[in-house]
Amino acid sequence: MPAPFAPLIETLPSSVPFVGPEALERRTGAGFRARLGANENVFGPSPKAIEAMRAAAPEMWRYCDPENHELRHALALHLGVSPANVMVGEGIDGLFGYAVRLFVEPGVTVATSRGAYPTFNFHVQGYGGRLVMAPYVEDREDPASLLELARKENARLIYFANPDNPMGGWWEAEAVARMIAAVPPGALLMLDEAYGEFAPPGTLPPLDIENEQVLRFRTFSKAYGLAGMRLGYCIGHERVIGAFDKIRNHFGVTRMGQAGGVAALADQDYLNQVVRQVADAREEIARIARSLGLMPLPSAANFVAIDLGRDGAYARRVLEALAAAGIFVRMPGVEPLNRCIRITAGSAEDLRILAAELPAALKATL
């Protein structure tokens, strides 16, 4: 007799939140000409980070530092907090998994927005949590709706992204600060700031490490160009951050990743250059969309959602036509957000290919 799965596992589908471009390439037997769907930083990491990782490569026979000491201290200095207020992990996705494990058990309620980042939901379901969802309002996650839902359903965790994925919208810091202040007793706000470096000044509220009801999640995957290294960090109260050590994979962040993170963080000039390149690419995507009579949504992230003006079925056909032309893009998964396609800020050549192929994709789906 085989060993039985846990009862919860028997109820879950065997799936991943996203179909990767590599899987699509294997399915079709052809590579993509423009990879504009995964919100990666196509401009790459700092050359100093590359050199640091290259220098670390010969020492890969050593285990990594399980305390992530150098990187945690570098982050603490950069953020103006104590190292005890920072936890490093395998990207925001990995940190979400640890945070959900700390607070969620079967039957515990978690509030999020319908259509928001699905990997967070994946972790909640994996620990038996009960998901309740508020609608987007005017294509943004809505703090008031989320708080009202959390109070009504007695949610223990509340997920909110600022800037938002998949639509790219954002709230000013004052609105987020009001949301933090209004988190119900016994609840914790999971504030996803993965795209924060791309956002306008005044988007991220000041850090308050004395507040035990909020965790701030940030990453090296986006603006720092290290998505393949799986490197993120979480900021919060010392008591909450310290609890991660009870359940995290202490060898989860590689030696090379730690070295690359320290060097990337130190090269803020390069980071600022990337932020400018992304802003230029967003403008070009918006220009391409408008030239075809489409509506680009305002974005504070490294992508632009384009409203195609019809429904999700139509958007899916456009997405598939673009894929057939060698362009990888994605689209939101639920109505009414799925009337859009989402295009990552790409290189000049990527966007030249997009501009050349999008008119034909639209025409082919009429």
C-alpha positions as CSV (number, residue, x, y, z in Angstrom):
1,M,0.0,0.0,0.0
2,P,1.4,3.5,-0.9
3,A,1.6,6.1,1.8
4,P,-1.6,8.2,1.8
5,F,-1.5,11.9,1.1
6,A,-2.8,14.3,3.7
7,P,-6.6,14.8,3.3
8,L,-6.0,18.4,2.2
9,I,-3.6,17.4,-0.5
10,E,-6.2,15.0,-2.0
11,T,-8.6,18.0,-2.5
12,L,-6.1,20.2,-4.4
13,P,-5.5,20.3,-8.1
14,S,-2.0,19.5,-9.4
15,S,-1.2,22.8,-11.1
16,V,0.9,25.9,-11.1
17,P,-0.4,29.5,-11.0
18,F,1.3,30.5,-14.2
19,V,2.1,28.7,-17.5
20,G,5.7,29.7,-18.2
21,P,6.9,30.8,-21.6
22,E,9.3,27.8,-21.6
23,A,6.3,25.4,-21.4
24,L,4.6,27.2,-24.3
25,E,7.8,27.0,-26.3
26,R,8.1,23.3,-25.6
27,R,4.4,22.8,-26.6
28,T,4.8,24.6,-30.0
29,G,8.4,23.7,-30.7
30,A,9.3,27.3,-31.5
31,G,10.9,30.1,-29.4
32,F,9.4,33.5,-28.7
33,R,10.9,36.5,-30.6
34,A,9.8,38.9,-27.8
35,R,9.3,37.8,-24.2
36,L,6.8,40.3,-22.9
37,G,4.6,38.4,-20.6
38,A,6.4,37.6,-17.3
39,N,7.1,41.1,-16.0
40,E,10.8,40.4,-16.0
41,N,13.4,43.1,-16.2
42,V,14.7,42.7,-19.8
43,F,17.4,45.2,-19.1
44,G,19.1,42.8,-16.7
45,P,20.9,43.1,-13.4
46,S,23.7,45.5,-12.6
47,P,27.1,44.6,-14.1
48,K,28.4,44.8,-10.6
49,A,25.9,42.1,-9.5
50,I,26.9,39.9,-12.4
51,E,30.6,40.2,-11.5
52,A,29.8,39.4,-7.8
53,M,27.9,36.3,-8.8
54,R,30.6,35.3,-11.2
55,A,33.2,35.7,-8.4
56,A,31.0,33.6,-6.1
57,A,30.6,30.8,-8.6
58,P,33.8,28.9,-7.8
59,E,32.7,28.7,-4.2
60,M,29.4,27.0,-4.9
61,W,30.8,23.9,-3.2
62,R,30.1,25.7,0.0
63,Y,26.7,25.9,1.6
64,C,25.2,29.4,1.7
65,D,25.0,31.4,4.9
66,P,21.7,30.2,6.5
67,E,21.3,33.6,8.2
68,N,21.8,35.6,5.1
69,H,23.8,37.9,7.3
70,E,25.6,40.2,4.9
71,L,22.5,40.7,2.7
72,R,20.2,41.3,5.7
73,H,22.6,43.9,7.1
74,A,22.9,45.6,3.7
75,L,19.2,45.7,3.4
76,A,18.7,47.0,6.9
77,L,21.2,49.8,6.3
78,H,19.5,50.7,3.0
79,L,16.1,50.8,4.6
80,G,17.1,52.4,7.8
81,V,15.9,49.6,10.1
82,S,17.5,46.9,12.2
83,P,18.5,43.5,10.6
84,A,16.0,42.0,13.0
85,N,13.2,43.7,11.0
86,V,14.3,42.1,7.7
87,M,13.8,38.5,6.5
88,V,15.3,37.3,3.2
89,G,13.8,34.5,1.2
90,E,13.4,32.8,-2.1
91,G,11.6,35.6,-3.8
92,I,8.3,37.1,-2.7
93,D,6.6,33.9,-3.7
94,G,8.7,31.9,-1.2
95,L,8.1,34.5,1.5
96,F,4.4,34.4,0.9
97,G,4.5,30.7,1.5
98,Y,6.3,31.1,4.8
99,A,4.0,33.9,6.0
100,V,0.9,32.0,5.1
101,R,2.2,29.0,7.0
102,L,2.7,31.2,10.0
103,F,-0.9,32.4,10.1
104,V,-3.1,30.0,8.2
105,E,-4.5,26.6,9.0
106,P,-7.6,24.8,7.7
107,G,-10.6,27.0,7.9
108,V,-8.8,30.3,8.5
109,T,-10.1,33.1,6.3
110,V,-7.9,35.2,4.1
111,A,-9.1,38.3,2.2
112,T,-7.8,39.3,-1.2
113,S,-9.1,40.9,-4.5
114,R,-10.7,38.9,-7.3
115,G,-8.1,38.8,-10.0
116,A,-5.1,39.7,-7.8
117,Y,-1.7,37.9,-7.8
118,P,-2.7,34.2,-8.0
119,T,0.5,32.7,-6.3
120,F,-0.6,34.2,-3.0
121,N,-3.9,32.3,-3.4
122,F,-2.0,29.2,-4.2
123,H,-0.3,29.2,-0.9
124,V,-3.5,30.0,1.1
125,Q,-5.2,27.0,-0.6
126,G,-2.2,24.9,0.1
127,Y,-2.6,25.4,3.8
128,G,-6.3,24.9,3.8
129,G,-7.2,28.6,4.1
130,R,-10.6,30.0,3.1
131,L,-10.3,32.7,0.4
132,V,-12.8,35.6,0.2
133,M,-12.4,38.1,-2.5
134,A,-13.4,41.8,-3.0
135,P,-13.9,43.2,-6.5
136,Y,-11.5,45.6,-8.2
137,V,-12.9,49.1,-8.3
138,E,-12.1,51.1,-11.5
139,D,-9.4,48.6,-12.3
140,R,-7.6,48.9,-8.9
141,E,-7.6,46.8,-5.8
142,D,-9.8,48.7,-3.4
143,P,-8.6,49.3,0.2
144,A,-12.1,50.1,1.5
145,S,-13.7,47.0,0.0
146,L,-10.9,44.8,1.3
147,L,-11.2,46.2,4.8
148,E,-14.9,45.9,4.8
149,L,-14.7,42.3,3.6
150,A,-12.0,41.4,6.2
151,R,-14.2,42.7,9.0
152,K,-17.3,41.0,7.8
153,E,-15.5,37.6,7.3
154,N,-13.1,37.9,10.2
155,A,-10.1,37.5,8.0
156,R,-6.8,36.8,9.6
157,L,-4.7,37.9,6.6
158,I,-5.4,40.7,4.0
159,Y,-3.5,40.8,0.8
160,F,-3.0,44.1,-1.0
161,A,-0.5,45.0,-3.8
162,N,0.7,48.5,-4.4
163,P,1.5,48.9,-7.3
164,D,-0.9,46.2,-8.5
165,N,-0.4,43.2,-10.7
166,P,-2.0,42.5,-13.2
167,M,-3.5,46.0,-13.9
168,G,-0.6,48.3,-12.9
169,G,-2.6,50.7,-10.8
170,W,-1.5,52.2,-7.6
171,W,-2.5,54.2,-4.5
172,E,-0.7,57.2,-3.0
173,A,1.1,56.6,0.3
174,E,-1.5,58.5,2.3
175,A,-4.3,56.1,1.2
176,V,-2.1,53.0,2.0
177,A,-1.3,54.5,5.4
178,R,-5.0,54.9,6.2
179,M,-5.5,51.3,5.2
180,I,-2.8,50.1,7.5
181,A,-4.2,52.1,10.4
182,A,-7.7,50.6,9.8
183,V,-6.6,46.9,9.7
184,P,-9.0,45.1,12.1
185,P,-7.7,43.7,15.4
186,G,-6.4,40.2,15.1
187,A,-5.6,40.7,11.3
188,L,-2.4,41.2,9.4
189,L,-1.9,43.1,6.2
190,M,0.3,41.5,3.6
191,L,1.5,44.5,1.6
192,D,3.1,43.4,-1.7
193,E,5.4,46.1,-3.0
194,A,7.2,44.1,-5.7
195,Y,6.9,47.0,-8.2
196,G,7.6,49.8,-5.8
197,E,10.8,50.9,-7.4
198,F,9.0,51.8,-10.6
199,A,6.2,53.8,-8.9
200,P,6.0,57.6,-8.6
201,P,7.5,59.2,-5.5
202,G,4.9,59.2,-2.7
203,T,3.6,55.8,-3.5
204,L,5.2,53.8,-0.7
205,P,4.4,54.9,2.9
206,P,7.2,55.2,5.4
207,L,8.2,52.0,7.1
208,D,6.7,51.5,10.6
209,I,8.5,48.5,12.2
210,E,6.6,48.9,15.4
211,N,3.3,47.9,13.8
212,E,2.8,44.1,14.3
213,Q,-0.2,44.2,11.9
214,V,1.7,44.7,8.6
215,L,4.3,42.9,6.6
216,R,5.9,44.6,3.6
217,F,7.2,42.3,0.8
218,R,9.8,43.5,-1.8
219,T,12.0,41.7,-4.3
220,F,15.1,41.7,-6.4
221,S,13.2,40.1,-9.3
222,K,11.9,43.2,-10.9
223,A,13.8,46.5,-10.8
224,Y,17.1,44.7,-9.8
225,G,16.8,42.2,-12.7
226,L,17.4,39.1,-10.6
227,A,14.2,37.1,-11.2
228,G,16.1,33.9,-12.0
229,M,18.0,34.0,-8.6
230,R,14.7,33.9,-6.5
231,L,15.6,36.6,-4.0
232,G,13.2,38.7,-2.0
233,Y,12.8,40.2,1.4
234,C,10.1,41.1,4.0
235,I,10.1,44.0,6.4
236,G,8.1,44.0,9.7
237,H,8.1,44.0,13.4
238,E,10.9,42.1,15.1
239,R,8.5,39.6,16.7
240,V,6.8,38.7,13.4
241,I,10.0,38.6,11.4
242,G,11.6,36.4,14.0
243,A,8.9,33.8,13.6
244,F,10.0,33.1,10.1
245,D,13.0,31.3,11.5
246,K,10.7,28.7,13.0
247,I,9.6,27.4,9.6
248,R,11.7,28.8,6.7
249,N,14.1,26.8,4.6
250,H,17.4,28.2,6.1
251,F,19.4,27.2,3.1
252,G,16.9,28.4,0.5
253,V,18.8,31.5,-0.7
254,T,21.9,30.5,-2.6
255,R,25.4,31.7,-1.9
256,M,25.4,33.3,-5.4
257,G,22.1,34.9,-4.8
258,Q,23.3,36.5,-1.6
259,A,26.4,37.9,-3.3
260,G,24.4,39.2,-6.2
261,G,21.8,40.8,-4.0
262,V,24.4,42.7,-2.0
263,A,26.1,44.0,-5.1
264,A,22.8,44.9,-6.8
265,L,21.6,46.9,-3.8
266,A,24.9,48.8,-3.7
267,D,24.5,49.9,-7.3
268,Q,21.6,52.4,-7.0
269,D,22.9,54.4,-10.1
270,Y,22.2,51.3,-12.3
271,L,18.8,50.8,-10.6
272,N,17.8,54.4,-11.4
273,Q,18.9,53.9,-15.0
274,V,16.7,50.8,-15.3
275,V,13.7,52.7,-13.8
276,R,14.1,55.3,-16.5
277,Q,14.4,52.7,-19.3
278,V,11.2,51.0,-18.0
279,A,9.4,54.4,-17.9
280,D,10.4,55.0,-21.5
281,A,9.2,51.5,-22.5
282,R,5.8,52.0,-20.8
283,E,5.4,55.2,-22.8
284,E,6.2,53.4,-26.1
285,I,3.7,50.5,-25.3
286,A,1.1,53.2,-24.6
287,R,1.9,54.9,-27.8
288,I,1.6,51.7,-29.8
289,A,-1.8,50.9,-28.1
290,R,-3.2,54.4,-28.8
291,S,-2.1,54.3,-32.4
292,L,-4.4,51.3,-32.9
293,G,-7.3,52.9,-31.1
294,L,-6.7,50.9,-27.9
295,M,-6.6,52.2,-24.3
296,P,-3.5,51.7,-22.2
297,L,-4.2,51.8,-18.5
298,P,-2.0,54.0,-16.3
299,S,0.8,51.9,-14.8
300,A,3.3,52.3,-12.0
301,A,4.8,48.9,-12.7
302,N,7.1,47.5,-15.4
303,F,4.2,46.5,-17.6
304,V,1.1,48.1,-19.2
305,A,-2.3,46.6,-19.3
306,I,-4.1,47.4,-22.6
307,D,-7.9,47.6,-22.7
308,L,-8.9,45.9,-25.9
309,G,-12.5,47.2,-25.5
310,R,-14.3,43.9,-25.7
311,D,-14.4,40.7,-23.5
312,G,-12.1,38.1,-22.2
313,A,-12.7,35.7,-25.1
314,Y,-11.6,38.4,-27.6
315,A,-8.5,39.2,-25.5
316,R,-7.6,35.5,-25.4
317,R,-7.8,35.4,-29.2
318,V,-5.5,38.4,-29.5
319,L,-3.1,36.8,-27.0
320,E,-3.0,33.6,-29.0
321,A,-2.5,35.5,-32.3
322,L,0.5,37.3,-30.7
323,A,1.9,34.0,-29.5
324,A,1.6,32.5,-33.0
325,A,3.6,35.5,-34.2
326,G,6.3,34.8,-31.6
327,I,5.3,37.3,-28.9
328,F,4.7,36.1,-25.4
329,V,2.2,38.3,-23.4
330,R,-0.3,37.5,-20.7
331,M,-3.8,38.6,-19.7
332,P,-5.7,38.9,-16.4
333,G,-7.6,35.8,-15.5
334,V,-11.0,37.1,-14.4
335,E,-13.8,39.4,-15.6
336,P,-13.8,42.3,-16.1
337,L,-10.0,42.6,-16.0
338,N,-9.6,40.0,-18.7
339,R,-10.7,42.4,-21.4
340,C,-7.1,43.5,-21.3
341,I,-3.7,42.0,-22.3
342,R,-0.7,42.8,-20.2
343,I,2.6,43.7,-21.9
344,T,6.0,43.9,-20.1
345,A,8.3,46.8,-20.6
346,G,10.6,45.5,-23.3
347,S,13.7,46.5,-25.2
348,A,13.5,48.7,-28.2
349,E,13.7,45.6,-30.4
350,D,11.0,43.8,-28.4
351,L,8.7,46.8,-28.9
352,R,9.5,47.1,-32.5
353,I,8.3,43.5,-33.0
354,L,5.2,44.2,-31.0
355,A,4.4,47.3,-33.1
356,A,4.8,45.3,-36.2
357,E,2.7,42.3,-35.2
358,L,-0.1,43.7,-33.0
359,P,-2.1,45.2,-35.9
360,A,-2.2,41.8,-37.6
361,A,-3.1,40.1,-34.4
362,L,-6.0,42.4,-33.9
363,K,-7.2,42.1,-37.5
364,A,-7.0,38.3,-37.4
365,T,-9.4,38.1,-34.4
366,L,-12.1,40.4,-35.8
